[in-house]
Amino acid sequence: MISFVVGRGMGHLGRCISISEKLQQHHLPIHVFAFRETHGYLSKNLHNDIQLKAFKSKKFEDGKQTTLLINDWRSDVPRFRSEGKVGGNTKLVTLYHSDFIIGTNDSAPMREYKNRIVEIANQSDIFLHMNLIPPKQTHPQMNCIYIPIPLITREISQSPQEVRRMLGLQQNEPFILVHMGGGLANRYEQIVKWYDQINSLAGRYRFVVAGQLADEDYQFDERIIKAPLIPNGKNLVQAASLVISKPGMGILGDCISTGTPLLFLPPDDAEREQKIDMLREIVNSDKVSIQEPEEIVPKIEYVLANKEVIQKRFSLIPTNGAEVASKIIEMAYRIPLSKLAKRQEDLLRLTPYSSFGHKGR
């Protein structure tokens, strides 16, 4: 069987749902292992045929029955084979995003973060690396099968009109979505600071605050709508005129795939700093991130005025990563571990990026 171990973040959960749906359509046996606090959300999204189980790192359930193990993104999981928690012939697939090529201007924390990505990937057999633009190179120390894939995003399941009706808004009433992630692991440190700023602008803009797995106990202005945690947050993103968010890959992917302009708040670690760099590179502007409170209104006005330009830039980014990843996983599932390296070129042909095995198209 295929076991999928997923983290607590909303982006990780969304990718798990998207890939699991595709694998289920291929009639592959898949079990999802997740932290209990995410089970309520996952159970509303996963197909009934997909078994959902509690993730326990110290005692991995069904490890010996696992033929292929997918990990997004747990640093302890790629060691499961060497630790005897899965069989010796179990294939390990790690899924992640973010650039890992060290630049001359990278800070020490950023260098450490990028080196950690390569270190974890090298404990796997296959590294599925989500990219916004075709990668120009891989890491010289990458010794696993490296396969770049497009963004993984979910399918839309509600129209903007249905979302606005659910929120109590008029059919064509515009709103700005404020998103702070799932609120569990690696919680954004500046939530309250930026909620205060949003509160102060409640009379100027219509704000909707996205629900979280673990909400912040915060008293919002009565003019701000507090949305529930809806099963598919991408529906909420598509209905918004603009998203203001803590930096994250999940919300970046949702905005790109729906063409919704995005403003990132300041980073609180190297990983989130890189998400801001990615957004700036796509849009070719440094006006899509906020550093200080006094920048909020000018940046909102700039992004809304340049919405069509941003949408055009976003439209150039492929977002069919779930389909690509599921085909790669299906092929790897059917190949014995001992023959996986010899089939590397076959696996690479499944990526749309011409520089990595998909030549001539």
C-alpha positions as CSV (number, residue, x, y, z in Angstrom):
1,M,0.0,0.0,0.0
2,I,0.9,3.7,-0.2
3,S,1.3,5.6,3.1
4,F,1.1,9.4,3.0
5,V,2.5,11.2,6.1
6,V,1.4,14.8,6.2
7,G,2.3,17.7,8.5
8,R,0.0,20.2,10.3
9,G,0.1,23.2,7.9
10,M,-2.8,24.0,5.6
11,G,-0.6,24.0,2.6
12,H,0.6,20.5,3.5
13,L,-2.9,19.3,4.1
14,G,-4.1,20.7,0.8
15,R,-1.4,19.0,-1.2
16,C,-2.1,15.7,0.6
17,I,-5.8,16.0,-0.3
18,S,-5.0,16.8,-4.0
19,I,-2.5,14.0,-4.5
20,S,-4.6,11.4,-2.5
21,E,-7.6,12.2,-4.7
22,K,-5.6,11.5,-7.9
23,L,-4.1,8.3,-6.5
24,Q,-7.5,7.1,-5.4
25,Q,-8.8,7.7,-9.0
26,H,-6.0,5.3,-10.1
27,H,-7.5,2.7,-7.7
28,L,-4.2,2.6,-5.6
29,P,-4.4,1.6,-2.0
30,I,-3.6,4.7,0.1
31,H,-3.6,5.4,3.8
32,V,-3.1,9.0,5.2
33,F,-1.2,9.4,8.5
34,A,-1.8,12.8,10.1
35,F,-1.8,14.5,13.5
36,R,-5.1,14.0,15.3
37,E,-5.9,17.8,15.5
38,T,-6.1,17.8,11.6
39,H,-8.4,14.7,11.3
40,G,-11.6,16.7,11.4
41,Y,-10.5,18.8,8.5
42,L,-9.1,15.9,6.5
43,S,-12.1,13.7,7.1
44,K,-14.3,16.4,5.4
45,N,-12.1,16.4,2.3
46,L,-10.7,12.9,1.8
47,H,-12.6,10.3,-0.2
48,N,-14.3,7.6,2.0
49,D,-12.1,4.9,0.4
50,I,-8.9,6.6,1.8
51,Q,-8.1,5.4,5.3
52,L,-7.2,8.2,7.8
53,K,-5.0,7.2,10.7
54,A,-3.1,9.0,13.5
55,F,0.6,9.6,12.9
56,K,2.9,8.4,15.6
57,S,6.6,8.9,14.7
58,K,7.9,6.5,17.4
59,K,5.6,3.7,16.4
60,F,4.6,3.9,12.7
61,E,1.4,1.9,12.2
62,D,1.3,-0.4,9.2
63,G,4.9,0.4,8.4
64,K,5.7,-3.2,7.3
65,Q,2.8,-3.2,4.8
66,T,3.9,0.1,3.2
67,T,5.3,-0.3,-0.3
68,L,5.8,3.4,-0.9
69,L,6.0,6.1,1.7
70,I,5.2,9.8,0.8
71,N,6.4,12.5,3.2
72,D,5.2,16.2,3.1
73,W,7.2,17.6,5.1
74,R,8.5,15.7,8.1
75,S,12.2,15.6,8.7
76,D,11.9,12.3,10.8
77,V,10.0,10.3,8.2
78,P,12.8,9.8,5.6
79,R,14.7,7.9,8.3
80,F,12.0,5.3,8.8
81,R,13.6,2.7,6.5
82,S,17.0,2.9,8.2
83,E,15.3,2.8,11.6
84,G,13.3,-0.3,10.7
85,K,9.9,1.3,10.9
86,V,9.1,0.3,7.3
87,G,10.4,-2.6,5.3
88,G,13.8,-2.6,3.7
89,N,12.3,-2.4,0.2
90,T,9.9,0.4,0.9
91,K,10.4,3.4,-1.5
92,L,10.6,6.8,0.1
93,V,9.2,9.9,-1.7
94,T,9.7,13.3,-0.2
95,L,7.6,16.3,-1.4
96,Y,8.6,19.9,-0.8
97,H,9.0,23.3,-2.3
98,S,11.4,26.3,-2.0
99,D,14.7,27.0,-3.7
100,F,17.7,25.2,-2.2
101,I,20.5,26.7,-4.4
102,I,22.5,28.9,-2.1
103,G,23.0,32.5,-3.3
104,T,25.9,34.8,-2.5
105,N,23.5,37.1,-0.6
106,D,21.9,34.4,1.5
107,S,21.9,35.0,5.3
108,A,23.3,32.3,7.6
109,P,19.7,31.2,8.6
110,M,18.8,31.0,4.9
111,R,21.9,28.9,4.1
112,E,21.1,26.6,7.0
113,Y,17.5,26.2,5.8
114,K,18.5,25.4,2.2
115,N,21.1,22.9,3.4
116,R,18.5,21.2,5.5
117,I,16.2,20.7,2.5
118,V,19.0,18.9,0.6
119,E,19.9,16.8,3.7
120,I,16.3,15.6,4.1
121,A,15.8,15.0,0.4
122,N,19.0,12.8,0.3
123,Q,17.5,10.5,2.8
124,S,14.8,9.7,0.3
125,D,14.7,7.8,-3.0
126,I,12.7,10.4,-4.9
127,F,12.5,14.1,-4.2
128,L,9.4,15.7,-5.8
129,H,10.3,19.4,-5.8
130,M,7.5,21.9,-6.5
131,N,8.7,24.8,-8.7
132,L,7.1,28.1,-9.8
133,I,9.4,28.4,-12.8
134,P,11.4,25.7,-14.6
135,P,14.5,25.0,-12.5
136,K,17.9,25.7,-14.2
137,Q,19.9,23.3,-12.1
138,T,19.8,20.9,-9.2
139,H,22.0,20.9,-6.1
140,P,25.6,19.4,-6.7
141,Q,25.2,17.3,-3.5
142,M,21.7,16.0,-4.4
143,N,22.1,12.2,-4.6
144,C,18.5,11.0,-4.8
145,I,16.2,11.0,-7.9
146,Y,15.4,14.7,-8.2
147,I,12.1,15.4,-10.1
148,P,10.9,19.0,-10.4
149,I,7.1,19.3,-10.6
150,P,4.6,22.2,-11.0
151,L,2.5,23.7,-8.1
152,I,0.1,21.4,-6.4
153,T,-3.3,23.0,-5.8
154,R,-6.8,21.9,-5.2
155,E,-9.8,22.0,-7.5
156,I,-12.5,24.7,-7.0
157,S,-15.7,23.3,-5.5
158,Q,-17.8,26.5,-5.0
159,S,-18.5,29.6,-7.1
160,P,-17.6,33.0,-5.8
161,Q,-21.3,33.8,-5.5
162,E,-21.9,30.7,-3.3
163,V,-19.0,31.8,-1.1
164,R,-20.3,35.3,-0.7
165,R,-23.7,34.0,0.1
166,M,-22.2,31.8,2.8
167,L,-20.4,34.9,4.2
168,G,-23.5,37.0,4.2
169,L,-22.2,39.3,1.5
170,Q,-24.0,40.8,-1.5
171,Q,-23.6,38.8,-4.8
172,N,-20.9,41.0,-6.2
173,E,-19.6,42.6,-3.0
174,P,-15.7,42.7,-3.0
175,F,-13.7,41.8,0.0
176,I,-10.1,41.4,1.2
177,L,-9.3,38.0,2.7
178,V,-6.9,38.0,5.7
179,H,-5.2,34.6,6.0
180,M,-2.9,33.5,8.9
181,G,-2.5,29.8,8.1
182,G,-3.8,26.8,10.1
183,G,-2.7,28.1,13.4
184,L,-1.0,24.9,14.6
185,A,2.6,24.0,13.9
186,N,5.0,26.9,13.3
187,R,2.4,29.4,14.2
188,Y,2.9,32.9,12.7
189,E,4.5,35.0,15.5
190,Q,3.0,38.3,14.4
191,I,-0.7,37.4,14.2
192,V,-2.0,39.8,16.8
193,K,0.1,42.7,15.6
194,W,-1.4,42.5,12.1
195,Y,-4.9,41.7,13.3
196,D,-4.6,45.1,15.1
197,Q,-3.8,46.8,11.9
198,I,-6.6,45.1,10.0
199,N,-9.0,46.1,12.8
200,S,-8.0,49.8,12.4
201,L,-9.0,49.7,8.7
202,A,-12.4,48.0,9.2
203,G,-14.2,51.2,8.2
204,R,-12.2,51.6,5.0
205,Y,-12.2,48.0,3.5
206,R,-14.5,45.0,3.8
207,F,-12.3,42.3,5.4
208,V,-13.0,38.6,5.8
209,V,-10.7,36.7,8.2
210,A,-10.1,33.0,7.2
211,G,-10.8,30.4,9.9
212,Q,-8.0,28.3,11.3
213,L,-7.6,24.8,12.7
214,A,-6.7,26.6,16.0
215,D,-8.0,30.2,16.0
216,E,-6.4,33.1,17.7
217,D,-8.7,34.4,20.6
218,Y,-9.0,37.9,19.1
219,Q,-11.8,40.5,19.3
220,F,-12.4,41.8,15.8
221,D,-14.3,44.9,14.8
222,E,-17.9,44.0,14.2
223,R,-17.6,45.1,10.6
224,I,-15.0,42.3,9.9
225,I,-16.5,39.0,8.9
226,K,-14.9,35.9,10.7
227,A,-15.2,33.1,8.2
228,P,-15.5,29.5,9.5
229,L,-12.8,27.0,8.6
230,I,-14.4,25.8,5.3
231,P,-13.3,22.4,3.8
232,N,-11.8,24.0,0.7
233,G,-10.1,27.3,1.4
234,K,-9.3,27.8,-2.3
235,N,-13.0,28.6,-2.8
236,L,-12.6,31.5,-0.4
237,V,-9.4,32.7,-2.1
238,Q,-11.1,32.7,-5.6
239,A,-13.9,34.8,-4.3
240,A,-11.6,37.5,-2.8
241,S,-10.4,40.6,-4.5
242,L,-7.1,40.4,-2.7
243,V,-5.5,38.2,-0.1
244,I,-3.3,39.5,2.8
245,S,-1.4,36.6,4.4
246,K,1.5,35.4,6.4
247,P,4.0,34.0,4.0
248,G,3.3,30.4,3.0
249,M,3.4,28.1,0.0
250,G,-0.2,26.9,0.3
251,I,-1.7,30.4,0.0
252,L,0.8,31.3,-2.7
253,G,-0.3,28.4,-4.8
254,D,-4.0,29.1,-4.2
255,C,-3.6,32.8,-5.3
256,I,-1.5,31.8,-8.3
257,S,-4.0,29.2,-9.5
258,T,-7.1,31.5,-9.0
259,G,-5.4,34.7,-10.2
260,T,-6.1,36.4,-6.9
261,P,-3.6,39.2,-6.0
262,L,-1.5,38.6,-2.9
263,L,0.2,40.7,-0.3
264,F,2.6,38.9,2.1
265,L,3.2,40.1,5.6
266,P,6.7,40.2,7.1
267,P,8.5,36.8,7.6
268,D,9.4,35.4,11.0
269,D,11.8,32.7,9.7
270,A,14.0,31.8,6.7
271,E,11.4,29.6,5.1
272,R,8.8,32.3,5.1
273,E,11.3,34.8,3.9
274,Q,11.9,32.7,0.8
275,K,8.1,32.6,0.0
276,I,8.3,36.4,-0.2
277,D,11.2,36.2,-2.5
278,M,9.3,33.8,-4.7
279,L,6.3,36.1,-4.9
280,R,8.4,39.1,-5.8
281,E,10.2,37.1,-8.5
282,I,6.9,36.0,-10.1
283,V,5.3,39.5,-10.1
284,N,8.6,41.3,-10.7
285,S,7.9,43.8,-8.0
286,D,8.8,44.4,-4.3
287,K,5.4,46.0,-3.7
288,V,3.7,42.7,-3.0
289,S,5.0,42.4,0.6
290,I,4.4,44.6,3.7
291,Q,7.1,45.4,6.2
292,E,5.6,48.2,8.3
293,P,2.0,49.1,9.3
294,E,2.0,52.4,7.4
295,E,2.6,50.4,4.1
296,I,-0.7,48.5,4.3
297,V,-3.0,51.1,2.6
298,P,-0.5,52.1,-0.2
299,K,0.3,48.4,-0.9
300,I,-3.4,47.5,-1.0
301,E,-4.1,50.3,-3.5
302,Y,-1.1,49.4,-5.6
303,V,-2.1,45.7,-5.9
304,L,-5.7,46.4,-6.6
305,A,-4.7,48.9,-9.3
306,N,-2.4,46.4,-10.9
307,K,-4.6,43.3,-10.6
308,E,-4.6,42.5,-14.3
309,V,-0.8,42.7,-14.5
310,I,-0.5,40.3,-11.5
311,Q,-3.1,37.9,-12.9
312,K,-1.2,37.8,-16.2
313,R,2.0,36.9,-14.4
314,F,0.3,34.3,-12.3
315,S,-1.3,32.7,-15.4
316,L,2.2,31.7,-16.7
317,I,2.7,29.4,-13.7
318,P,1.7,25.7,-14.2
319,T,-0.5,24.4,-11.5
320,N,-1.1,20.8,-12.5
321,G,1.4,19.4,-10.0
322,A,-1.1,16.9,-8.4
323,E,-1.6,15.2,-11.7
324,V,2.1,15.1,-12.4
325,A,3.0,13.9,-8.9
326,S,0.4,11.2,-8.9
327,K,1.7,9.7,-12.2
328,I,5.2,9.7,-10.9
329,I,4.1,8.1,-7.6
330,E,2.0,5.5,-9.5
331,M,5.0,4.5,-11.7
332,A,7.4,4.4,-8.7
333,Y,4.9,2.3,-6.8
334,R,5.0,-0.4,-9.4
335,I,8.9,-0.4,-9.7
336,P,10.9,-2.5,-7.2
337,L,13.3,-0.4,-5.1
338,S,16.3,-2.3,-6.6
339,K,15.3,-1.2,-10.1
340,L,14.2,2.4,-9.3
341,A,17.6,4.1,-10.2
342,K,17.6,2.4,-13.6
343,R,14.1,3.7,-14.3
344,Q,15.1,7.3,-13.4
345,E,14.8,8.5,-17.0
346,D,11.3,7.1,-17.3
347,L,10.3,8.9,-14.1
348,L,11.8,12.1,-15.4
349,R,9.8,12.0,-18.6
350,L,6.7,12.6,-16.5
351,T,7.7,16.1,-15.5
352,P,6.7,18.9,-17.9
353,Y,10.0,20.7,-17.4
354,S,12.1,20.3,-20.6
355,S,15.4,20.6,-18.8
356,F,14.7,17.5,-16.8
357,G,13.9,14.6,-19.1
358,H,10.8,15.9,-20.9
359,K,12.7,16.9,-24.0
360,G,11.2,17.9,-27.3
361,R,7.8,19.1,-26.1
